[in-house]
Each structure stands twice: as structure tokens, then as C-alpha cells.
Amino acid sequence: MDWSSEDWKPTVRIRRVMMGEVSLYDEDQGIQSVCMAHITTAAHIICRKPKKEQRKAALDRVPESLRPIAEQEVLRVWHEHYASSAPDPLPS
């Protein structure tokens, strides 16, 4: 490991995953856990948007490498917390 760069720092590694520069699954479990906590928080924020189109637009802004994970988390959060208000969180 090159200790002269800052690539080893957890904050740098988390940022790189969340920006889509590195796959979530290429990082160790601790980094994955922190990233998933951020994705879950984002899923709650997305689910609170009042219209399907707004939720879809928010998901479209997620980096492509994280989008399937984020979509799955939105569906999980939706069915766990918001399903009574509307049956489907995203437009077909």
C-alpha cells in the first residue's frame, strides 16, 4: 500500500464508492457497511418524495454502479415503511 497517497483513508474509499468510481463489492466489509448506511438514508429520502416521477428522477441521479443496489433498497424501505400510502414506489 502506498502510504504517501490518501487512497487508504476510509473517508476517501467511501467517497470513491459513493461517487461510483469503485464497486461497492470491491471494498472490505467495513466500507461496504458504511456505504450501505448512506444508501439506506438516501432510500428513505427518496421514498418521502410525494410523486413517483420525483422518486424516479432521484434514483436516476445515483451513480450507475450503485443504482441497482439503491433501487433494491428503495423497494425494501418502501414496503417496510411506506407501502400503506401507495402500492408501488416507482413508475413502470
C-alpha positions as CSV (number, residue, x, y, z in Angstrom):
1,M,0.0,0.0,0.0
2,D,1.3,3.4,-0.9
3,W,1.1,5.4,2.4
4,S,2.2,8.6,0.6
5,S,-1.3,8.9,-1.1
6,E,-4.6,9.3,0.7
7,D,-6.2,6.3,-1.0
8,W,-6.0,4.2,2.1
9,K,-8.2,6.6,4.2
10,P,-11.7,5.2,4.9
11,T,-13.3,8.6,4.0
12,V,-11.6,8.6,0.6
13,R,-12.6,5.0,0.0
14,I,-16.2,5.6,1.0
15,R,-16.4,8.7,-1.3
16,R,-15.0,6.7,-4.2
17,V,-17.7,4.0,-3.8
18,M,-20.5,6.6,-3.4
19,M,-19.3,8.5,-6.4
20,G,-19.3,5.3,-8.5
21,E,-15.6,5.3,-9.0
22,V,-15.1,1.9,-7.3
23,S,-17.6,-1.0,-7.0
24,L,-19.1,-1.4,-3.5
25,Y,-18.2,-5.1,-3.7
26,D,-14.5,-4.4,-4.3
27,E,-14.2,-2.8,-0.8
28,D,-13.9,-4.6,2.5
29,Q,-16.9,-5.2,4.8
30,G,-16.4,-2.1,6.9
31,I,-16.5,0.2,4.0
32,Q,-19.5,-1.6,2.5
33,S,-21.4,-1.3,5.8
34,V,-20.9,2.5,5.9
35,C,-21.8,2.9,2.3
36,M,-25.0,0.8,2.8
37,A,-26.0,3.0,5.7
38,H,-25.7,6.0,3.3
39,I,-27.7,4.2,0.7
40,T,-30.4,3.4,3.2
41,T,-30.6,7.0,4.3
42,A,-30.9,8.0,0.7
43,A,-33.6,5.4,0.1
44,H,-35.7,6.9,3.0
45,I,-35.2,10.4,1.5
46,I,-36.3,9.1,-2.0
47,C,-39.3,7.3,-0.6
48,R,-40.5,10.5,1.1
49,K,-40.8,12.3,-2.2
50,P,-44.5,12.7,-3.0
51,K,-44.6,11.7,-6.7
52,K,-43.3,8.6,-8.5
53,E,-41.7,10.7,-11.1
54,Q,-39.7,12.6,-8.4
55,R,-38.6,9.3,-6.9
56,K,-37.5,8.0,-10.3
57,A,-35.6,11.3,-11.0
58,A,-33.8,11.0,-7.7
59,L,-32.8,7.4,-8.5
60,D,-31.6,8.4,-11.9
61,R,-29.0,10.7,-10.2
62,V,-27.5,7.8,-8.3
63,P,-24.2,6.6,-10.0
64,E,-24.9,3.8,-12.4
65,S,-22.7,1.3,-10.5
66,L,-24.8,1.8,-7.3
67,R,-28.3,2.2,-9.0
68,P,-29.4,-1.4,-8.8
69,I,-28.4,-1.5,-5.1
70,A,-30.2,1.8,-4.5
71,E,-33.3,0.6,-6.3
72,Q,-33.4,-2.6,-4.3
73,E,-33.0,-0.6,-1.1
74,V,-35.8,1.8,-2.1
75,L,-38.1,-1.1,-2.7
76,R,-37.2,-2.7,0.7
77,V,-37.7,0.6,2.5
78,W,-40.9,1.4,0.7
79,H,-42.5,-1.9,1.5
80,E,-41.3,-1.8,5.1
81,H,-42.3,1.8,5.9
82,Y,-44.4,3.4,3.2
83,A,-46.4,0.7,1.4
84,S,-49.7,1.7,3.1
85,S,-49.7,5.1,1.4
86,A,-49.2,3.8,-2.2
87,P,-48.7,0.3,-3.6
88,D,-45.7,1.0,-6.0
89,P,-42.9,3.4,-5.3
90,L,-41.5,3.8,-8.9
91,P,-43.1,4.3,-12.3
92,S,-43.1,1.2,-14.5
